[in-house]
Structures are given as structure tokens and as C-alpha cells.
Amino acid sequence: MFYIDIDKLNGKIAERRTTKDAISDEIGISRSTFYRRLKNGKLLIGDMHKICEVLNLSKTEAMDIFLVQ
């Protein structure tokens, strides 16, 4: 099973000078849904792809955040 490294994701969000609210708007889900998925560690694959695009994450960065074992 894989887990999301929330701390690294939060770090990238801050590094890109944006917010979780802005990310949820850009990927097209409600803020409450986004926060719930983050809290539960159950982002959909589509959400992950969109987050990678919005934050302009490299493959290595994405793997470090979304493919934590």
C-alpha cells in the first residue's frame, strides 16, 4: 500500500506560493472534498495527475510525495 507524504506536498504547495484552496479550485474539486481526501490519504489518481500539473512537479518529486511505502 502507498501513502501520501502530506508534509512534502504541503512543502511543495508553499514553495510554489499557492494554497490548498487554490489547488482544489484548479483541479476541479470542492475544498472540503480535497481536504478530506488529503486527511484520509485517498487522493484519486486523476487528482494526483492534476496536482502534478498544477504544481509543475517532476517525476521524482511526484514519486516522493505520492508513492510513499
C-alpha positions in Angstrom: 0.0 0.0 0.0 1.2 3.5 -0.8 0.7 6.7 1.3 0.8 10.3 0.5 3.6 12.3 2.2 1.4 15.2 3.3 4.4 17.2 4.7 6.2 17.1 1.4 3.0 18.0 -0.5 2.5 20.9 1.8 6.1 22.0 1.3 5.7 22.0 -2.5 2.4 23.9 -2.2 4.2 26.6 0.0 7.3 26.5 -2.3 5.1 27.3 -5.3 3.4 30.1 -3.3 -0.1 28.8 -3.5 -2.6 27.3 -1.1 -4.6 24.1 -0.8 -7.7 26.1 -1.5 -6.2 27.3 -4.8 -5.1 23.8 -5.7 -8.6 22.3 -5.1 -10.1 25.0 -7.3 -7.5 24.3 -10.1 -8.0 20.6 -10.0 -11.8 21.0 -10.0 -12.9 19.5 -6.7 -14.5 21.2 -3.7 -12.3 22.3 -0.9 -14.0 20.1 1.6 -13.5 17.0 -0.7 -9.8 17.9 -1.2 -9.1 18.3 2.5 -11.0 15.1 3.3 -9.0 13.2 0.7 -5.8 14.6 2.0 -6.7 13.7 5.6 -7.7 10.2 4.6 -4.7 9.8 2.3 -7.0 8.7 -0.5 -6.5 11.0 -3.5 -7.7 9.7 -6.8 -5.1 9.0 -9.5 -6.7 11.8 -11.5 -6.3 14.2 -8.6 -2.6 13.3 -8.3 -2.0 13.9 -12.0 -3.7 17.3 -11.8 -1.8 18.3 -8.7 1.4 17.3 -10.5 0.5 19.6 -13.4 -0.7 22.5 -11.2 2.5 22.4 -9.1 4.7 21.5 -12.0 6.2 18.5 -10.2 9.0 16.5 -11.7 8.5 12.7 -11.8 10.9 12.3 -8.9 9.1 14.9 -6.8 5.7 13.2 -7.6 7.0 9.8 -6.6 8.5 11.2 -3.4 5.1 12.6 -2.5 2.5 10.1 -3.8 4.3 6.8 -3.8 5.5 6.5 -0.2 5.6 3.0 1.1 
